[in-house]
Amino acid sequence: MAPAELADRAAWLEDRARLYLIFTHDADGSPRIACQRAALTELLESPDPLAVLERLDDATRLTLAKAADADSREFPSDPPRGVVKSLGYIRLRKAERHPGAVCDWARDALARLPSDRGGRPRRDALRWFVEALAHFYYRETGKPPKRSYDPKNKRDCGRFHELVLAALLPIDPEAVRMSNMGHIIREVIEGFTPASE
């Protein structure tokens, strides 16, 4: 295989891995919900919550704005009722006028955050990544991915299974240990249809 061809294949895999991480993780590599939980906790524990508020990422700011919007109290800085759809962002922009409420909103936002169990978005992204690997496997070997089972060790195995685990291990080791990982691979293999060129 020519070095350029090998580089193209590596770049293709790297692009798919990068997209998978974008779907499932924040910029620092942490799962999305865990990052929001940490940021809101930092806001609550900080002696200067307004400084922390300024550094929040968009997703956490949205979660906090939803909590601010749900607050039934009226603040002097609120616009007249019915003028805006969401008070949350307006209240966050004028947070220096009511800093105590910011901590209340953070507590409420923390209570509303789902537990980070992976969930459907992560599972869908993982399935998409495994499907991309299945097409890569087919293109490289000329054979559709197959499932093998090792009855002695009671686990899935095989070349494609090992490829998936090897591709995921450096980018998302937690996904490799997921209890439904084998099920996702089996679903992809059973539903695999080679793409028409």
N, C-alpha and C positions, 0 to 999 in steps of 0.2 A: 504494500500500500504506500502510495506517495505521501510525503510529509504534508503537502497542501491538502490532500484529501483527508488525512487524519486530523488536521487542524480544523477543517470544516465540520467534521463530525463532532469534535470536542466542543466547538463553538455552538453547534446546534443543541447539544446536551446542556451546556452551560446556560444558554438562553432559557430553556425550559425550566431549569432549576431556579434561575433568578425569578421567573414569573411565579413559580410555585411559592417561593419565599415572600414575594410581594403580596400574594393572596392571603397568606396565613400568618405572617409575622410583621412586626414593626421594624424600623430601620436598624435598630440595635440588635435584631435577631430574637427579641422576646415575643412570645405570643401576644396578640393584640389586647385581650382583656386583662392579662396580667400587667401590662404596661399602664393601662388606664387605672387599674386598682392601685398600683404603686404611686402614680402621680397624684391621685386624689388623697391617698394616705399622707403623702408628703405635704400637700396643701393643708390638711387638718393639723398636722404636727408642727408646722412651721410657725415661728414667731411672727413672720411676715407673709401671710397667705396671699396678699395681693402681688407680691414679687413672684411667687410660685404660679399664680394665675396667669401672669404675663408669659410664662415659658411653656404653657400647656400646648400640646399638639392639637390639631384640628378635631380628631375623633374624641379626645377627652373633653375638649372645650364644648363640643356638641352635647356630650352626655351631661355635662354640668349645666349647659343652657337649658336642656330639657327639665332638669331638676329645678332651676330658677323659674322656668315658665310655670311649673306645677305649684309653686309656692303661692298660697292663697292670700298672703299678706299684701297690703298695698304700701308702696313706697312713694315718697314725694317725687322721686325722679321718674316714676312711671308715666308714659304718655297716656292721654285719655283712652278709656276703654273703647275697643272696637277699631282703633286706628291702625294697629299692627296685628299681624297674625301671631307672632311669637314675642313675648316679652323677654324671654330668656337672654337673648343676645344683647338687648338694650340694657337689661339689668347687669349683665357682666361688664359691659363697657363703662357703666357708671358705678362699678363695685366699690370704689373708694368712698362712696357716700354711705354705704352700709356694709362694712367689712365683716360684721358678725354674721350677716345673712350668708355670706360666701361659704363659711364653714358649715352652716346648716345645709346649704345646697350640696356641698361635697359629701356630707353624711348621707343625704338622701340619694345622691348619685351612686355612692358605694352600695347602698342597699338595693338599688335597682340593677346593678351590674349582674349579669348571669355568671354562674361559676364557669371557669374556663375548662370545659371538658372536651374541647376540640369542636364538637358540634358539626352541624351541617356544612357551613362554609369551608371548614378545614377538610372535612371528609370529601366534599365535592372537589376541592383543589387537589387533594391527594389522588382521587380517582382520575382527574384530568392528567396529572403527572404520570401515573401508571399507564394510562392509555397512550400518552405520547411515547413512553418507553416501549410499549408493545409495538407501535408502528415503527419505531427505530429498530427494534429487534428483528421485525419482519423484513425491513429494508436491508439490514445488514446480513442476515442469515438466509433469507429467502424462505424461511419456515415460520408459520404462525407460532406464537408463544403457547407452550403447553404446560399443564399442571402435572406435577409429580408429588407423590406422597410417600413419606418414609414411615412405615408402620412401626418400625422398631423404636424410633424416637418420637413418634406421634406428632409429626409436623410436616408442613408443606416444604418442598424442596424443588430442585430443578434449575436449569440454566437461567430461565427468565426470572424466576423467583430470586435467585442470587443477584441478578443484574439490578432488579428493583431495590433490593436491600443495599447493595453496594452504591447505587446512585443516591439513595436517600441518606445513608449514614453520615456523610460529611456535611450535609446541609440541614438535616432535621433528624437527629438521632432519636428524639422522642417518638417520632412517627414510626420508626422501625420497631419500637417496643409496644406500639398500640395493639390492643387485644384484637381489633378487627382488621388488622393489616392483611392477614392471610385471606380474609373474606373479600376485601377490596380487590386483591390480586386475582382471586378466583372469578369474581364478577367480570373483571376486565377480560380475562382469558375466555370465559364462556361467551361473552358478547362481542368478541373481536371479529372485525371484518376488515380485510386489507383495503386501504385507501386506493381508489382508482387513480392511476397516474395521468 
